[in-house]
């Protein structure tokens, strides 16, 4: 039951992130207050998000190839490694979390890039 709640909340968070990005893309160059429309992140945040997203993508691909993933997203599992053979449920939960974080950061970068280079 807890897993179903976790995945449902992750999907709802992803949907809210998508709708917020679409609302930003729908706006014109300036918002209703006359201020310039900004993306999710600024230039420094863009670079930091790109670096973090690249690292998480590397960790995701490495975990898929090796069949083991370190515990991510939880506070009490320091230095724990889940393998596909021994801990399949925890392995796929961590893979899902990594993939979700990569997709969220990639979407934030996409929206910011689209806003900066509007035609």
C-alpha positions as CSV (number, residue, x, y, z in Angstrom):
1,X,0.0,0.0,0.0
2,X,2.8,2.4,0.8
3,X,4.5,1.7,-2.5
4,X,1.2,2.5,-4.4
5,X,0.9,5.8,-2.5
6,X,4.6,6.6,-3.2
7,X,4.2,6.0,-7.0
8,X,0.9,7.9,-7.1
9,X,2.4,10.9,-5.4
10,X,5.4,10.8,-7.8
11,X,3.1,10.7,-10.8
12,X,1.0,13.6,-9.4
13,X,4.2,15.6,-8.8
14,X,5.3,14.9,-12.3
15,X,1.9,16.0,-13.7
16,X,2.1,19.3,-11.6
17,X,5.6,19.9,-12.9
18,X,4.5,19.4,-16.5
19,X,1.5,21.7,-16.1
20,X,3.6,24.4,-14.5
21,X,6.1,24.2,-17.4
22,X,3.3,24.3,-20.0
23,X,1.8,27.4,-18.3
24,X,5.3,29.1,-18.5
25,X,5.6,28.2,-22.2
26,X,2.1,29.5,-22.9
27,X,2.9,33.0,-21.5
28,X,4.2,35.6,-23.8
29,X,7.5,37.4,-23.4
30,X,6.1,39.4,-20.5
31,X,3.6,38.4,-17.8
32,X,0.6,40.4,-16.6
33,X,2.7,42.6,-14.4
34,X,4.9,43.7,-17.3
35,X,7.9,41.7,-16.1
36,X,9.9,39.4,-18.3
37,X,8.8,35.7,-18.2
38,X,11.5,33.6,-16.7
39,X,12.0,29.9,-17.0
40,X,12.4,27.3,-14.2
41,X,16.1,28.2,-13.7
42,X,18.4,31.0,-14.4
43,X,21.8,30.7,-16.2
44,X,23.7,29.4,-13.1
45,X,20.8,27.1,-12.1
46,X,20.7,25.8,-15.7
47,X,24.4,24.8,-15.4
48,X,23.9,23.2,-12.0
49,X,20.8,21.4,-13.2
50,X,22.6,20.2,-16.3
51,X,25.5,18.8,-14.2
52,X,23.2,17.2,-11.6
53,X,21.0,15.7,-14.4
54,X,24.1,14.4,-16.2
55,X,25.3,12.7,-13.0
56,X,21.9,11.2,-12.3
57,X,21.7,9.9,-15.9
58,X,25.1,8.4,-15.6
59,X,24.1,6.7,-12.3
60,X,20.9,5.5,-13.9
61,X,22.7,4.0,-16.9
62,X,25.4,2.5,-14.7
63,X,22.7,0.9,-12.4
64,X,20.9,-0.6,-15.4
65,X,24.1,-2.1,-16.8
66,X,25.6,-3.4,-13.6
67,X,22.3,-4.6,-12.1
68,X,22.9,-2.7,-8.8
69,X,22.0,0.7,-7.6
70,X,23.0,2.6,-4.4
71,X,20.2,3.7,-2.2
72,X,18.9,7.2,-3.2
73,X,16.1,9.4,-2.0
74,X,15.9,8.0,1.5
75,X,17.6,9.2,4.6
76,X,18.3,6.0,6.6
77,X,20.1,3.8,4.0
78,X,23.6,5.2,3.8
79,X,26.1,3.2,1.7
80,X,23.5,0.5,1.0
81,X,23.5,-1.1,-2.5
82,X,20.4,-2.9,-3.9
83,X,21.0,-5.6,-6.5
84,X,18.5,-6.8,-9.1
85,X,18.9,-10.4,-8.0
86,X,18.6,-10.0,-4.2
87,X,16.4,-6.9,-3.8
88,X,14.3,-6.5,-7.0
89,X,11.6,-4.3,-5.5
90,X,14.0,-1.8,-3.9
91,X,16.2,-1.9,-7.0
92,X,13.4,-0.9,-9.3
93,X,12.1,1.7,-6.9
94,X,15.5,3.4,-6.9
95,X,15.7,3.1,-10.7
96,X,12.3,4.7,-11.0
97,X,13.4,7.5,-8.6
98,X,16.6,8.2,-10.7
99,X,14.6,8.1,-14.0
100,X,12.0,10.5,-12.5
101,X,14.7,12.9,-11.3
102,X,16.4,12.9,-14.7
103,X,13.1,13.5,-16.5
104,X,12.2,16.3,-14.2
105,X,15.5,18.1,-14.6
106,X,15.5,17.6,-18.3
107,X,12.1,19.1,-18.6
108,X,13.1,22.1,-16.5
109,X,16.1,22.6,-18.8
110,X,13.9,22.2,-21.9
111,X,11.4,24.8,-20.7
112,X,14.1,27.3,-19.7
113,X,15.9,26.8,-23.0
114,X,12.6,27.3,-25.0
115,X,11.8,30.5,-23.1
116,X,15.3,31.9,-23.6
117,X,15.3,31.3,-27.4
118,X,11.8,32.1,-28.4
119,X,11.3,33.2,-32.0
